[in-house]
């Protein structure tokens, strides 16, 4: 999320990041940042590994077996991978978000 991709946030980067989590931020901006957050390997796609990492982060490290994580990952790809390439593009991710009415209401931080 830094300007230079080095992991060092400037104050402006920090403000931009937090503005995305405000209740008034537009859906498309929230979707773009969510995609960046879930793209752990920064390759511009949400692949199996990214989805698995997301599942682990959301459920806790020791709550699911690897097989359960793989099952969730397979189900996500089965339902969301529209072109069948084994990964989600930003467009496919946006399609998923558009079907999730709670996304806009839950992707925020109240201060």
N, C-alpha and C positions, 0 to 999 in steps of 0.2 A: 504493500500500500504506500510505499515511499516513492517519491519522484524518480529516484535512481535505481530502484529495485534492490537496494542493499540492506533493507530491513531497518534502516534508520529513519524514523519519522521526524519530519520538521513539525513545528507547531501548526502550520497550515495543513499538513497531512493529517495531523491529529484532529483538527477541527473538521476537516472534510469527512473523515471516518465517522466521527460522532454525529455529524449532521445527517448522515445516512440513517442512523438509528433513531432519529427524531420521528415523532408520530406524523409529522407533516411532509416527510420526504416522499417523492413520487414513487410509485410501484416499479417503474423501469430502472430508476437509480438503485433502489433496494435490491432488485433482481441482479443487477450487474455486480454489486458488492457481494451479495450472497454467493454468486458464482465464483468470484475471486476467492472468497473464504473457503469454499469447498474444493477448489482446485489446488490441492496440497502440493502437487509437483509443478505447478505453474506452466503447464504445457498448453493451456487454452481449451482443454477438454476435461470432462469429469469421467475418468476411466474407472475400472474395477477397484483399483487401489484407492483412488480418491473417495469413492462411495464407501468402501470398507472403513477408511479412516473416519469418515463422517459418522458412520454408524457407531464406531467405537467411541468417538467423542460424545455423541448424544446419549449413549447408554452406559458409559463407564467402561473402563478397561476390562474388568473381570465379570461382567454381567452376562455376556453371550459367549458361546463357544465359537471357534473359527468357522465351524460348519453353519451355525446359525447366522453369522455375519455374511458368509457366502450365500446363504439362502436369501437373505434380505437384499444383498447386492444383485443377485440374479433376478429377483422379483422387480426391483427398481428398473433394471435395464430392460426386462421383458415388457414393462408397462410404459417406459419412457423413451427408449431408443428407437425412434421412428424410422431411421434409415438402416438399422441393423448392423452398424459397424462396431458394436461392443463398447461404445462410449457415448456420452451426451455432449452435444454441442451447446453453445449458449442459446441457440434458437430452440432446441429441444428442452433445455432447462426452463426457458421462458414459457414454453407450452405447459410444462408441469406446474409452474407457478400460477399460470392463468387459471388452472383448475383447482387451485388451493385458495379459497376465499380467506382463510385465516392468515395467510402469509403476511399481508400488509399490516395486520393487527398484532402479529407476534414478533415480527422482525423489528423490534425497537427496544430502547432502554429508557426507562423512566428515571429522571433525576429529580 
